[in-house]
Amino acid sequence: MIGLDNATVRFGSRSIIEGLSFSVPVGRTLAILGPNGRGKTTTLKAMLGFQRLDDGRRVAPDIVGYVPQTGTSNQRYRALDVVVMGRAAHLGIFGQPGPEDFRIAHSALERAGAARFADHYFDRLSGGERQLVLLARAIATGSQVLVLDEPAAALDLHNQERLLTLLNALRQPRDKAIVFTTHDPNHALSSADDALLMMPDGQPPLFGPVAETITPEHLESLYGVPMRVVELSGPSGEIHRAVLPAFAGIRAA
Amino acid sequence: MAALTQDEAAPMVRRAHLARQTLVFAGLLALFAVAFVVSLCVGRFSVPATRALELIWLGVTDPWRELTTIEERIVLLVRAPRVVLAALAGAGLALSGAALQGVFRNPLVSPDILGISQGAAFGGALGIMLGVWGFPLISMVFISGMAAVILVGLISRINGRSETITVILSGLVVSSMFSAVVSLLQFVADPNTSLPAIVYWLMGSFATATWERTLIAAPGLIIGGVLLWMLRFRLNILSLDESEAQSLGARTNRERWMVFGLIAVIVGSQVAVSGIIGWIGIVIPHACRLLVGHDHRALLPASVVLGAGFMVIIDTLARTATAAEIPLGVITALVGAPIFAMLLRNHYRERNGS
């Protein structure tokens, strides 16, 4: 389980987050939604322990599987060697990864759908491919918690679909607490159980199940643009809800 | 390749990688072995290679044997300690450079930037001026080198943590402070006695190597080196961005200072017996990255072997190229600076290209 309890972070006199509380138990997935500059990243850093809290506390296991937006790429390591670094916490400061750690790294690469890059150099992979390798590293830590920073931000539509499918596949066994940040409410609808909406103008953030939080009214005040919910039929006839800004579909005159 | 499935292709790639690494390490070890033997043989009094090896074998099997012939005395008392010391110093400097570049995530830093060399130079210059010799001199060098690192640590620690850039800049500040004091010491030193000794020592040399000096430097070089080598996987973690490394369980600040401490032990021991030798710590790790890749588990041993071999070759050149000994610092700079300039250009060209 991971979360914040009454957490406050101030930069100078400006509060970025104020009295924020939420928790993600094992088996659930949280999407943190909001436009830029509302404290999504600060919340994420606070959860991971990279951001000192001015008040409140963080609840988190010792090791959290963290997937940064872009990994370090000025060192040339093979993808498999990047993933095996996920084992560091189990090995201690003088430890060396053994065959068992490489086996775990391999199965993590398979789970993240990145096994084909195992022997490629990490810095030669595309942004989307790197992200899969970093996800594999987070899985290899063995942590019950995965935190993804803007996993879909740099991806084209095809790769967004793949990522959401992958997130759902990781979510299905219900053996992990997963948190991700995103701009797009549709990502929350397709892959999360709960949502945290970073509201504007000092309003308290909204936290709750996706069905209650991802509504046109809430999203309108979140993004400051009128929103519409549309219903689409999926490939086998089932109905999906999708959220669109009201300007979507307007044709240029 | 396209016809192969993933399961078939992966072990092949891995086997090719392993074969390549083995070949590179074999090559490096061969280079070192050749440099070692050649260095024992050449000089004003040349000894055939087979005879030199035979003498080394006798020296190892029966170290307390009476040395009677001039041949024995030159190989076992003059050249062998010098070659061993050069190899240890080269290995230590290259290893320190590789570790430091990983920890700073910057391939262009060298052990000098922590202020160790200049700090140690101050201790040495002061010692020589005061007429201190032998073990007390070496202790002074070592202590002032450590003091420089501690000073860098104190200056760069702001709000409980030290940023990479503040460490580099603090190193610069401490270095220039110590080098100003060294200049002052040179200015007031007696031009007939202590000044030449200080200047010659600052330029770096193994000319004064004896078994006794080798034994004084060896513990620091070996212990520091072995501990750094044990940290090889941790260095991979520390070479990642701060937040990534922390999320993987590293206490980055504390562990980075541990690496700095080990480097201070290695460089301090080296400067104490052979003066300031620049460039090895930056040129050798770079060459090794091109040969074996960036993974510290391969990079550190490769740097040790190539650093040792390169230092022995440079030292052999220094004492045989001309009738008088050329200071080591001069040769390493003449060889190192152009290589470094080339690396610098390649590094930034590659960066801008990607």
Contacts between the chains, C-beta under 8 A, distances in Angstrom:
chain1	res1	chain2	res2	distance
A	45	B	243	7.6
A	48	B	243	7.3
A	48	B	247	6.2
A	49	B	246	7.5
A	50	B	243	5.1
A	50	B	246	6.6
A	50	B	247	8.0
A	62	B	249	7.3
A	63	B	247	7.7
A	63	B	248	7.6
A	63	B	249	5.5
A	64	B	247	6.2
A	65	B	247	7.9
A	66	B	243	7.5
A	66	B	244	7.2
A	66	B	247	3.7
A	68	B	241	7.2
A	68	B	243	6.8
A	68	B	244	5.8
A	71	B	240	7.4
A	71	B	241	7.7
A	71	B	244	6.7
A	72	B	105	7.1
A	72	B	239	7.2
A	72	B	240	4.6
A	72	B	241	4.8
A	72	B	244	6.2
A	74	B	105	6.2
A	74	B	107	7.9
A	75	B	102	7.4
A	75	B	105	7.2
A	75	B	236	7.9
A	75	B	239	5.0
A	75	B	240	7.7
A	75	B	294	4.6
A	76	B	289	7.7
A	76	B	293	6.0
A	76	B	294	4.4
A	77	B	236	6.9
A	77	B	293	7.7
A	77	B	294	6.0
A	77	B	295	5.8
A	78	B	293	7.8
A	78	B	295	7.4
A	81	B	236	7.1
A	81	B	295	5.5
A	85	B	236	6.0
A	85	B	237	5.6
A	85	B	240	7.3
A	85	B	248	5.9
A	86	B	248	6.6
A	88	B	233	7.3
A	88	B	234	7.3
A	88	B	237	4.9
A	88	B	248	4.6
A	88	B	249	5.4
A	88	B	250	6.6
A	89	B	248	6.2
A	89	B	249	3.1
A	91	B	233	6.9
A	93	B	231	6.9
A	93	B	234	5.4
A	93	B	255	6.6
A	94	B	230	4.7
A	94	B	231	6.6
A	94	B	234	7.3
A	95	B	233	6.7
A	95	B	234	8.0
A	96	B	232	7.4
A	96	B	233	5.1
A	96	B	297	7.4
A	97	B	233	6.3
A	115	B	6	6.5
A	115	B	10	8.0
A	116	B	6	5.4
A	118	B	10	6.0
A	119	B	10	6.1
A	119	B	13	4.2
A	119	B	14	6.2
A	119	B	17	7.1
A	123	B	354	7.8
A	137	B	248	8.0
A	141	B	248	7.0
